[in-house]
Protein backbone atom coordinates (compact mmCIF):
# COMPACT_ATOMS: atom_id res chain seq x y z
CA UNK A 1 0.00 0.00 0.00
CA UNK A 2 1.11 3.54 -0.73
CA UNK A 3 0.16 6.22 1.79
CA UNK A 4 0.41 9.92 0.92
CA UNK A 5 0.56 12.32 3.89
CA UNK A 6 -0.64 15.83 2.99
CA UNK A 7 0.02 18.55 5.54
CA UNK A 8 -0.84 22.22 5.95
CA UNK A 9 2.35 24.31 5.73
CA UNK A 10 3.67 24.13 9.28
CA UNK A 11 6.12 21.53 10.55
CA UNK A 12 4.24 21.26 13.83
CA UNK A 13 1.18 20.08 11.90
CA UNK A 14 3.08 17.02 10.66
CA UNK A 15 4.67 15.78 13.88
CA UNK A 16 1.45 14.42 15.51
CA UNK A 17 0.88 12.38 12.33
CA UNK A 18 4.42 10.96 12.19
CA UNK A 19 3.78 7.93 14.46
CA UNK A 20 1.10 6.70 12.06
CA UNK A 21 3.57 7.09 9.19
CA UNK A 22 6.14 5.07 11.14
CA UNK A 23 3.59 2.35 11.82
CA UNK A 24 2.64 2.19 8.14
CA UNK A 25 6.27 1.80 7.15
CA UNK A 26 6.82 -0.76 9.88
CA UNK A 27 3.98 -2.80 8.38
CA UNK A 28 5.73 -2.74 5.01
CA UNK A 29 3.85 0.12 3.34
CA UNK A 30 5.34 3.02 1.39
CA UNK A 31 4.95 6.54 2.79
CA UNK A 32 5.49 9.93 1.18
CA UNK A 33 4.90 13.34 2.79
CA UNK A 34 3.54 16.05 0.48
CA UNK A 35 3.58 19.72 1.35
CA UNK A 36 5.23 23.07 0.91
CA UNK A 37 8.89 23.49 1.88
CA UNK A 38 7.79 24.50 5.40
CA UNK A 39 7.23 20.84 6.31
CA UNK A 40 10.47 19.47 4.86
CA UNK A 41 12.54 19.85 8.05
CA UNK A 42 9.86 18.19 10.16
CA UNK A 43 9.66 15.32 7.68
CA UNK A 44 13.44 14.89 7.73
CA UNK A 45 13.44 15.02 11.55
CA UNK A 46 10.86 12.23 11.54
CA UNK A 47 12.88 10.17 9.06
CA UNK A 48 10.23 10.49 6.35
CA UNK A 49 10.65 11.08 2.64
CA UNK A 50 8.93 14.23 1.38
CA UNK A 51 7.97 15.95 -1.85
CA UNK A 52 7.91 19.73 -1.79
CA UNK A 53 5.42 21.75 -3.82
CA UNK A 54 5.38 25.51 -4.26
CA UNK A 55 7.20 28.17 -2.27
CA UNK A 56 7.77 28.68 1.43
CA UNK A 57 4.57 29.75 3.12
CA UNK A 58 6.04 31.14 6.35
CA UNK A 59 3.06 30.93 8.67
CA UNK A 60 4.93 32.40 11.64
CA UNK A 61 6.11 35.34 9.57
CA UNK A 62 2.59 35.84 8.24
CA UNK A 63 1.13 35.98 11.74
CA UNK A 64 3.92 38.21 13.02
CA UNK A 65 3.34 40.63 10.16
CA UNK A 66 -0.27 41.09 11.25
CA UNK A 67 0.64 41.88 14.87
CA UNK A 68 1.38 45.33 16.25
CA UNK A 69 5.03 45.91 17.07
CA UNK A 70 6.02 43.88 20.12
CA UNK A 71 2.53 42.44 20.69
CA UNK A 72 1.71 38.77 21.15
CA UNK A 73 -1.31 37.16 19.48
CA UNK A 74 -3.26 36.97 22.73
CA UNK A 75 -2.64 40.68 23.35
CA UNK A 76 -3.93 41.63 19.91
CA UNK A 77 -6.69 39.06 19.24
CA UNK A 78 -7.58 37.93 22.75
CA UNK A 79 -9.37 34.72 23.68
CA UNK A 80 -11.16 33.31 20.58
CA UNK A 81 -14.38 32.55 22.48
CA UNK A 82 -14.51 35.97 24.13
CA UNK A 83 -13.55 38.41 21.40
CA UNK A 84 -16.69 37.86 19.31
CA UNK A 85 -14.75 36.86 16.19
CA UNK A 86 -14.02 33.11 15.95
CA UNK A 87 -12.33 33.61 12.56
CA UNK A 88 -13.03 31.95 9.24
CA UNK A 89 -10.29 29.37 8.89
CA UNK A 90 -12.08 27.76 5.96
CA UNK A 91 -11.94 30.88 3.80
CA UNK A 92 -8.30 31.36 4.75
CA UNK A 93 -7.33 27.85 3.68
CA UNK A 94 -9.52 27.91 0.56
CA UNK A 95 -7.61 30.91 -0.79
CA UNK A 96 -4.33 29.18 0.03
CA UNK A 97 -5.39 25.86 -1.50
CA UNK A 98 -6.06 27.48 -4.86
CA UNK A 99 -2.31 28.11 -5.09
CA UNK A 100 -1.12 24.56 -4.34
CA UNK A 101 -3.81 22.07 -5.37
CA UNK A 102 -2.57 21.66 -8.96
CA UNK A 103 0.95 20.86 -7.78
CA UNK A 104 -0.33 18.47 -5.14
CA UNK A 105 -2.45 16.63 -7.71
CA UNK A 106 0.50 16.30 -10.06
CA UNK A 107 2.59 14.56 -7.40
CA UNK A 108 -0.34 12.49 -6.16
CA UNK A 109 -1.16 11.15 -9.61
CA UNK A 110 2.47 10.21 -10.14
CA UNK A 111 2.77 8.54 -6.71
CA UNK A 112 -0.53 6.64 -7.01
CA UNK A 113 -1.62 6.49 -3.36
CA UNK A 114 -3.99 3.88 -1.98
CA UNK A 115 -4.58 6.06 1.08
CA UNK A 116 -4.32 9.78 1.84
CA UNK A 117 -3.65 10.95 5.42
CA UNK A 118 -3.92 14.61 6.39
CA UNK A 119 -4.29 16.93 9.35
CA UNK A 120 -7.74 18.23 10.16
CA UNK A 121 -7.40 21.53 8.28
CA UNK A 122 -5.96 20.10 5.06
CA UNK A 123 -8.86 20.31 2.60
CA UNK A 124 -6.78 19.70 -0.53
CA UNK A 125 -6.60 16.13 0.76
CA UNK A 126 -10.38 15.74 0.53
CA UNK A 127 -10.51 17.16 -2.99
CA UNK A 128 -7.64 14.90 -4.05
CA UNK A 129 -9.35 11.89 -2.52
CA UNK A 130 -12.55 12.70 -4.40
CA UNK A 131 -10.78 13.15 -7.72
CA UNK A 132 -8.54 10.10 -7.39
CA UNK A 133 -11.16 7.89 -5.72
CA UNK A 134 -8.82 7.31 -2.76
CA UNK A 135 -10.00 7.12 0.87
CA UNK A 136 -8.86 10.00 3.07
CA UNK A 137 -8.03 9.80 6.78
CA UNK A 138 -7.93 12.98 8.84
CA UNK A 139 -5.80 12.98 11.98
CA UNK A 140 -6.50 15.40 14.82
CA UNK A 141 -3.61 17.00 16.71
CA UNK A 142 -5.23 16.92 20.16
CA UNK A 143 -8.15 18.79 21.73
CA UNK A 144 -9.95 19.92 18.61
CA UNK A 145 -12.15 23.04 18.59
CA UNK A 146 -11.36 23.78 14.94
CA UNK A 147 -11.70 21.01 12.40
CA UNK A 148 -15.38 20.10 12.71
CA UNK A 149 -16.81 23.60 12.35
CA UNK A 150 -14.20 24.57 9.80
CA UNK A 151 -14.93 21.53 7.62
CA UNK A 152 -18.58 22.58 7.47
CA UNK A 153 -17.53 26.09 6.42
CA UNK A 154 -15.04 24.64 3.94
CA UNK A 155 -17.78 23.11 1.80
CA UNK A 156 -18.86 26.55 0.67
CA UNK A 157 -15.47 28.23 0.92
CA UNK A 158 -14.01 25.72 -1.56
CA UNK A 159 -16.88 26.00 -4.04
CA UNK A 160 -14.66 27.62 -6.68
CA UNK A 161 -12.11 24.80 -6.50
CA UNK A 162 -14.78 22.12 -6.42
CA UNK A 163 -16.53 23.51 -9.51
CA UNK A 164 -13.25 23.85 -11.37
CA UNK A 165 -12.52 20.15 -10.85
CA UNK A 166 -16.07 18.87 -11.37
CA UNK A 167 -16.78 17.83 -7.81
CA UNK A 168 -20.33 18.35 -6.60
CA UNK A 169 -19.30 18.66 -2.95
CA UNK A 170 -16.34 18.45 -0.61
CA UNK A 171 -16.01 14.81 0.50
CA UNK A 172 -15.69 13.91 4.17
CA UNK A 173 -12.80 11.82 5.52
CA UNK A 174 -13.62 8.14 5.81
CA UNK A 175 -11.85 7.97 9.20
CA UNK A 176 -11.17 10.68 11.78
CA UNK A 177 -8.29 9.64 14.04
CA UNK A 178 -8.03 11.18 17.49
CA UNK A 179 -4.96 10.94 19.77
CA UNK A 180 -6.65 12.88 22.58
CA UNK A 181 -7.94 10.78 25.50
CA UNK A 182 -11.74 10.84 25.26
CA UNK A 183 -12.33 12.47 28.64
CA UNK A 184 -9.96 15.32 27.70
CA UNK A 185 -11.48 15.88 24.28
CA UNK A 186 -14.25 18.47 23.87
CA UNK A 187 -17.50 16.71 24.77
CA UNK A 188 -19.73 18.04 21.99
CA UNK A 189 -17.69 17.35 18.83
CA UNK A 190 -17.74 14.53 16.31
CA UNK A 191 -16.36 11.34 17.89
CA UNK A 192 -13.06 10.18 16.45
CA UNK A 193 -11.36 6.82 16.19
CA UNK A 194 -8.79 6.62 19.01
CA UNK A 195 -5.08 6.30 18.28
CA UNK A 196 -2.54 6.38 21.09
CA UNK A 197 -0.19 9.34 21.25
CA UNK A 198 3.48 8.58 20.56
CA UNK A 199 6.15 11.22 21.12
CA UNK A 200 7.32 12.73 17.83
CA UNK A 201 9.38 15.79 18.68
CA UNK A 202 12.13 15.27 16.14
CA UNK A 203 15.64 13.92 16.50
CA UNK A 204 18.34 15.14 18.85
CA UNK A 205 21.30 14.03 20.90
CA UNK A 206 20.94 13.42 24.62
CA UNK A 207 22.66 16.46 26.22
CA UNK A 208 25.72 15.61 28.30
CA UNK A 209 24.30 17.17 31.45
CA UNK A 210 21.09 15.14 31.09
CA UNK A 211 23.06 11.99 30.37
CA UNK A 212 24.92 12.49 33.65
CA UNK A 213 21.67 13.11 35.51
CA UNK A 214 20.31 9.81 34.25
CA UNK A 215 23.49 8.04 35.36
CA UNK A 216 23.35 9.69 38.78
CA UNK A 217 19.62 9.07 39.26
CA UNK A 218 20.18 5.52 40.48
CA UNK A 219 22.46 6.76 43.26
CA UNK A 220 20.39 9.76 44.30
CA UNK A 221 18.50 9.69 47.61
CA UNK A 222 16.33 12.69 46.81
CA UNK A 223 15.94 15.56 44.40
CA UNK A 224 14.57 19.05 44.13
CA UNK A 225 11.25 19.61 42.40
CA UNK A 226 11.59 20.28 38.67
CA UNK A 227 9.71 22.43 36.18
CA UNK A 228 10.15 22.25 32.40
CA UNK A 229 9.41 25.42 30.41
CA UNK A 230 8.87 24.76 26.70
CA UNK A 231 6.88 27.31 24.70
CA UNK A 232 8.34 26.55 21.29
CA UNK A 233 10.36 28.69 18.93
CA UNK A 234 7.25 29.96 17.13
CA UNK A 235 5.97 31.56 20.34
CA UNK A 236 9.33 33.23 20.89
CA UNK A 237 9.25 34.49 17.30
CA UNK A 238 5.77 35.93 17.87
CA UNK A 239 7.05 38.50 20.38
CA UNK A 240 7.02 36.00 23.24
CA UNK A 241 10.50 36.55 24.71
CA UNK A 242 9.19 38.94 27.37
CA UNK A 243 6.58 36.41 28.45
CA UNK A 244 9.23 33.70 28.77
CA UNK A 245 11.39 36.05 30.84
CA UNK A 246 8.42 36.51 33.17
CA UNK A 247 7.91 32.75 33.45
CA UNK A 248 11.55 32.28 34.41
CA UNK A 249 11.37 35.09 36.99
CA UNK A 250 8.33 33.33 38.40
CA UNK A 251 10.29 30.07 38.67
CA UNK A 252 12.99 31.96 40.55
CA UNK A 253 10.48 32.68 43.33
CA UNK A 254 9.82 28.98 44.02
CA UNK A 255 12.00 27.67 46.87
CA UNK A 256 13.44 24.21 46.41
CA UNK A 257 12.52 24.14 42.72
CA UNK A 258 14.74 23.96 39.63
CA UNK A 259 13.61 24.92 36.13
CA UNK A 260 14.82 23.91 32.69
CA UNK A 261 13.81 26.14 29.78
CA UNK A 262 14.29 25.49 26.07
CA UNK A 263 15.33 28.79 24.48
CA UNK A 264 17.12 29.04 21.14
CA UNK A 265 20.41 30.95 21.29
CA UNK A 266 19.01 33.58 18.95
CA UNK A 267 16.76 34.83 21.77
CA UNK A 268 19.18 34.60 24.72
CA UNK A 269 20.43 38.19 24.55
CA UNK A 270 16.91 39.61 24.42
CA UNK A 271 15.88 37.31 27.27
CA UNK A 272 18.55 38.70 29.58
CA UNK A 273 19.78 37.20 32.86
CA UNK A 274 17.78 34.40 34.47
CA UNK A 275 17.47 33.26 38.11
CA UNK A 276 20.10 30.94 39.53
CA UNK A 277 17.72 27.98 39.66
CA UNK A 278 17.01 28.16 35.91
CA UNK A 279 19.01 26.26 33.29
CA UNK A 280 18.68 27.46 29.68
CA UNK A 281 19.13 24.80 27.02
CA UNK A 282 18.87 24.64 23.27
CA UNK A 283 15.68 23.12 21.82
CA UNK A 284 15.81 19.40 22.64
CA UNK A 285 13.29 16.63 21.85
CA UNK A 286 10.74 17.12 24.59
CA UNK A 287 10.43 13.44 25.39
CA UNK A 288 14.04 13.50 26.63
CA UNK A 289 13.26 16.30 29.09
CA UNK A 290 10.07 15.04 30.69
CA UNK A 291 11.71 12.24 32.65
CA UNK A 292 11.90 13.00 36.37
CA UNK A 293 10.05 16.29 36.22
CA UNK A 294 7.00 17.52 38.08
CA UNK A 295 5.27 20.26 36.05
CA UNK A 296 5.39 21.38 32.42
CA UNK A 297 4.84 25.02 31.44
CA UNK A 298 3.94 25.55 27.80
CA UNK A 299 1.79 27.41 25.27
CA UNK A 300 -0.88 24.79 24.71
CA UNK A 301 0.56 23.23 21.57
CA UNK A 302 -1.00 19.84 20.86
CA UNK A 303 2.27 17.90 20.79
CA UNK A 304 3.46 19.29 24.13
CA UNK A 305 0.05 18.81 25.72
CA UNK A 306 -0.25 15.19 24.60
CA UNK A 307 3.34 14.29 25.59
CA UNK A 308 2.96 15.79 29.06
CA UNK A 309 -0.40 14.05 29.43
CA UNK A 310 1.15 10.75 28.35
CA UNK A 311 3.56 11.07 31.29
CA UNK A 312 0.92 12.06 33.83
CA UNK A 313 2.41 15.50 34.45
CA UNK A 314 0.39 18.51 35.65
CA UNK A 315 0.57 21.37 33.17
CA UNK A 316 0.46 25.15 33.25
CA UNK A 317 -0.78 26.42 29.89
CA UNK A 318 -0.28 29.99 28.62
CA UNK A 319 -2.11 29.90 25.26
CA UNK A 320 -1.54 32.45 22.51
CA UNK A 321 -3.93 31.54 19.68
CA UNK A 322 -6.23 28.97 18.03
CA UNK A 323 -6.59 25.52 19.64
CA UNK A 324 -4.05 26.32 22.36
CA UNK A 325 -6.83 27.82 24.46
CA UNK A 326 -8.88 24.62 24.27
CA UNK A 327 -5.97 22.51 25.54
CA UNK A 328 -5.56 24.73 28.57
CA UNK A 329 -9.30 24.92 29.20
CA UNK A 330 -9.86 21.16 29.15
CA UNK A 331 -6.85 20.38 31.36
CA UNK A 332 -8.16 22.90 33.89
CA UNK A 333 -11.70 21.52 33.76
CA UNK A 334 -10.40 18.00 34.45
CA UNK A 335 -8.13 19.18 37.28
CA UNK A 336 -4.95 18.03 35.51
CA UNK A 337 -3.54 21.53 35.05
CA UNK A 338 -4.15 25.25 35.10
CA UNK A 339 -4.39 27.79 32.34
CA UNK A 340 -3.71 31.52 32.29
CA UNK A 341 -5.68 32.55 29.22
CA UNK A 342 -5.68 36.32 29.67
CA UNK A 343 -2.70 38.44 28.61
CA UNK A 344 -2.76 40.35 31.89
CA UNK A 345 -2.20 37.15 33.88
CA UNK A 346 0.47 35.86 31.50
CA UNK A 347 2.35 39.14 31.90
CA UNK A 348 2.33 38.97 35.72
CA UNK A 349 5.15 36.77 37.14
CA UNK A 350 3.45 36.73 40.55
CA UNK A 351 0.36 35.10 39.03
CA UNK A 352 2.53 32.50 37.31
CA UNK A 353 4.41 31.80 40.55
CA UNK A 354 1.13 31.24 42.39
CA UNK A 355 -0.14 28.86 39.70
CA UNK A 356 3.08 26.85 39.72
CA UNK A 357 3.08 26.68 43.51
CA UNK A 358 -0.44 25.21 43.40
CA UNK A 359 0.50 22.64 40.77
CA UNK A 360 3.54 21.56 42.78
CA UNK A 361 1.86 21.49 46.18
CA UNK A 362 -1.63 20.09 45.61
CA UNK A 363 -1.66 16.34 44.91
CA UNK A 364 -5.04 16.47 43.16
CA UNK A 365 -3.40 17.80 40.00
CA UNK A 366 -1.06 14.83 39.81
CA UNK A 367 -3.90 12.41 40.53
CA UNK A 368 -6.00 13.82 37.68
CA UNK A 369 -3.00 13.82 35.35
CA UNK A 370 -2.31 10.16 36.17
CA UNK A 371 -5.93 9.28 35.37
CA UNK A 372 -5.47 10.76 31.90
CA UNK A 373 -2.21 8.87 31.51
CA UNK A 374 -3.92 5.57 32.30
CA UNK A 375 -6.71 6.41 29.86
CA UNK A 376 -4.19 7.05 27.08
CA UNK A 377 -2.48 3.71 27.80
CA UNK A 378 -5.66 1.85 26.81
CA UNK A 379 -5.93 3.59 23.44
CA UNK A 380 -4.96 1.54 20.34
CA UNK A 381 -1.37 1.93 19.20
CA UNK A 382 -0.60 3.27 15.71
CA UNK A 383 0.33 -0.30 14.72
CA UNK A 384 -3.15 -1.50 15.72
CA UNK A 385 -4.73 1.36 13.77
CA UNK A 386 -2.72 0.41 10.68
CA UNK A 387 -4.19 -3.09 10.82
CA UNK A 388 -7.68 -1.57 10.92
CA UNK A 389 -6.85 0.68 7.96
CA UNK A 390 -5.62 -2.34 6.01
CA UNK A 391 -8.99 -4.02 6.59
CA UNK A 392 -10.79 -0.85 5.51
CA UNK A 393 -8.91 -0.80 2.23
N, C-alpha and C positions, 0 to 999 in steps of 0.2 A: 504494500500500500504506500502511496505517496501522500504526504500531508503537507499542505502549504499553510504557513502561519502568516497572517496579514495583520499588521500592527499600526495603530495611529502613531504619528511621528514623535515619539518620546521614548527613550530607552527604558524608563521606569514602567512603561505600559507593557513591555515585553517580559520583564523578569518574572511576574507572577505566573506567566504561561510556560516558562522554560521547563519546569518539572514535567509537564505533560509531554513536551517535545523530547525530553530525555527518555521518558517511559516508552514513547513510540519508537525511538531509535533502539532502545534496549530490547524491544519485541521484534526487531528486525525490519522496521519500516523506514522509509526515506523521508527526511524532513528538510524543508527549505523555508527560511524566513524571508518575507517580502515586505519592503517598506522603504521609506526615504532614508537618506544617509544618517539621519538622526538616530536610527536604531542599530546601526552597524556595530558600534562599540559594545552595546549590550549583548548583541548576538555573539560577537567574538568572545566576550567575557563568559558567556554561557556555553561556549564550545559548539555553537551552531553555525552552519553555513547560511549565508544571506545574499539576497539579490537586492541591490539598491536601484530605486527608480526616482527620477526627478532630482531636484536640488534640496539642499538643507532647508528645513522648515524653521528651526530655531524657536521653539515654543517659549522657552524661558525669555529670550530676547524680545519676543512679541509681547509677552505679558509685561515685562519691565518697561517697554516703550509706552505702554498705556498707563503707567503709574506716575503720579506726581513725583518730583525729585525727592528721593530719600524715603518715600512712603512704601509700606508693605501692603500687600493685597487686602488684608483684613482692615487696615486703616483707611483704605480708599473705598472698598466695596462692602465691607462689613460682613455680618453673618448672612448667608444666602436665604435663610428662612425668615429673617427679620427686616431685610432692606426693601422688601416689596418687589424685587426684580430677580426672579429665579434664573434668568438668562435663557437664551434659546440656543442650546448646544447643537441642536439638529441643523438649524440654518447655518451655523458656523461651519460644521463639518460638511454640509452639502456643498457650500461654496468651495471648500478645500478639495473635496473629492472630484469635482469637475476637472481639476488640474492634474490628477494622478491616475484616474480610473483607466484611461487608455493604456498607459504604461504598465499598470498592474495586470490588465487583461492580456497584454502581449506576453508577459512572462508566464502567467498562469496557463495560457494555451500551450506554450512551449513545454512547460513542466508536466502538465497533464495530471493534476491532483485527483485523488480519490476522496479527499477530505480537505475542507478548509477550516482552520481554527483562527479565531480573531478575538480581540478584546471587545468589551461591550459597547464601545463607541465607534467601532470600525464598520461603517455601512457599505463601503466598497465590497467587503467580503460577501454581504448578502446579495448584492447585485451580481457579483461574479458567480456565486453559487447558482443563482437563477439562470444566468446565461449559459453556464457550463453544465447545468444539471448535476451539481455536486453538493452533497449535504454540507451544511455550515454549522460549526459548533462555536458558540460564544462563551467566553470564559471571564467571569467576574474577577475583579481585583480583590475585593473584600466586602465590607459593608457598602451597599450599593444604592444610593439615592438617585442615581443618574440614568442608568441605561434603560429602565423600563419606560419612564415617561419620555425620554429622548427618542426611543425607538418609535413610539407612537407619533411624535412630532416629525420624525424623519420620513415617514411615509409621504407626507405632503411636501416637506422641504426638498426631497429628492425627485420631485415629479419631473423636472426638466431632464435629469439624467435617465430616469426610467423610460420616459417617452422616446428619448433619443435612441435607446437600445431595445425598444419594443417590449418592455416589460409592463404588464398591467398594474402591478403593485410591487412594493418592496417585500420580498419574502422574509419570513421569520426564521431564526435559527432552529435547527431540529433538536438541539440539545443546548441547555444553558447550565454550564458548570459553575459551581459555587464553592470556593475554598473557605468561606466564612462559617464558623460553627453556627448551627441554626438558631440557637438562643441569642447570639450576638447580632445576627442579621436583622434588618428592619422587618417588623412583623407583618406589614401590609403590602409586601411586594410579591411579584411572581416567584413561586418556589423554584429553586434550582436543584440540579443534580449534584450531590456533595462530592467533593474531591479534596483529599487531605492536603493541607499546606505543606510544602517542602521549601526550606530556605533556598533562595536563589539570588544572592546578593553579589554575584560576580566572583572573580578569582582574586586571590591575594595571598601573600606570604604571611605566615604567623610571625608577628613582631617579636623581636628578641626578648623584650621585657615581659611580654605575655607568655612566651615559651617558658621563661624562668619562673613565672608565677605558677604555671601549671606543674612544673617540676617540684616547686616548693610546697604546693598545696597539700601533698600527702604528709608533709612533716609539720604543717601548721597546726597549732592548738586553738586558734581563734583568728578572727579577722575583723577589720572595720567594715561598716556598712558601705555599699557601693552603689553609685548612680551612674548610668550611662546616658550621655547627652548626644543625640544623633538626629539632627534636623535636615540633613541632606544638603548637597551643594546648591541645588536649585533654590532653596529657601535663603541661603546666604546670598546668592546672586540677586534675589528679589528684595534687596535692601534689608536683609535679616540679620546683619552682623551685630547691630545694636541690641537686638532682642537676645541673641546668643550671649552677648556680654552680660546682660542682665541675668540670664539663667545661671551663668557661672558665678556671678556675684552672689546669687541666691544660694548656690551650693556652698559657697564659702562661709555662710552663716549657720551651717549644720554641723554641730560638734560630733566628732567621732565618725564622720562620713567622708569618703573619698569620691571624686568624680572623674570620669574619663569622658572627654569630648572629642568627637571627630570634626576637625576643622582643617580645611585645605590650607596649605602654606600661603596661598595667594591672599587669604583674608586675615592672616595673623597680625600684620602690622595695624590694620584698622581695628582689630579686636582689642589690642592693647594688653596690658598685664592682667594676669588672672590670679585668683587666690592660690595659696600654697597647697591646698588639698585638691587641686585640679590638674590633671595631666592632659595636655593637648596632644592628639595623635593625628596622623594623616588618615584620610578615609580608608577604612579597613572593612572587609566583609563582616556584616553585622553579626552573623552567626558565631564568629570567633570571639566576639566581645561579650555576648550575653551569658556566658558561663560564669557562675559564681558572682552574680550581681543581684541587686534587690529591687531596683526601680529603673524604668526606662523613660527618659524625657524625649519627646519627638513632636513632629508637626502633624501627625495623623496620616502619614502616607500608608497605603495599604500594606506594602511589603513589611515595613517596620511594625505596624500594628499586628499583623498575622504572626510574625516571627516572635515578638514578645509574648503574644497570647499562647503560642505553641510551647513556650517555656514557663508558662504560669507566672509571669512577672506583672506586678501592678504597673500602670502606665500613667504618666502625666502628659496630656496632649495639648499642644498649643497650635491649633489649626490656622491656616492662612487662606485657603480657598477650596471650593468644590467639595469633593467627598470627604475631605479631611475633617470637616465639622461633624459628619455623621459617625466617623470612627470614634471621636472623642465623646460624642453624645451617648452612643450605645455602651461604651465601656463604663461611663459614669452611671448610667441607668442600671447596669447589672452589678455595680459595686466593685468592679475590677480595676477601676482607675478614676482619674479626675480629669476634667478638661477646663481650660481657661480660654473661652471662646469670644472674649471681648478684648479689643486692643488695649484698653486701659489696664486690664489685669495682666496681660502679657508684658506690658511695659513697666510693671511694678515688681521689682525683685522681692520685696517683702511678701507680696501675695504668692509668688512662686515658692519662696522658702516655706511659707505656711502649708501650701499644698504638699510639698515634698515631705515635710515633717509628718503630716497626717498619713501619707502613703507608707512611710517607713515605720511608723509607730503603731498603727491600728491593724491588727491581724485580719480583720474582715476583708481587706482589700486582697491580701494574699490568698485567702480562702476562696473568694469569688474567682480570682485569676486561675487558681488550680482547677476549679470546676470547669472552666472553659477549656483548660488544657486537656482534661480527661475527655471532654466532649469531642475535641479535635482528634484525639487518639483513636476514636471509634469510626472516624470517617474513612471512606475507601481511599486507598493509596492511588497515585497516578497509574501504577501498573494495573490495578484492578479496573480502573476506568478505561484503560486502553482495551482490555479484554471485552468490556461492554461495547465499546465503539466498534470493535471488530465484528461483533455479532450484529450490530446495527447495520453495518455495511454489507 
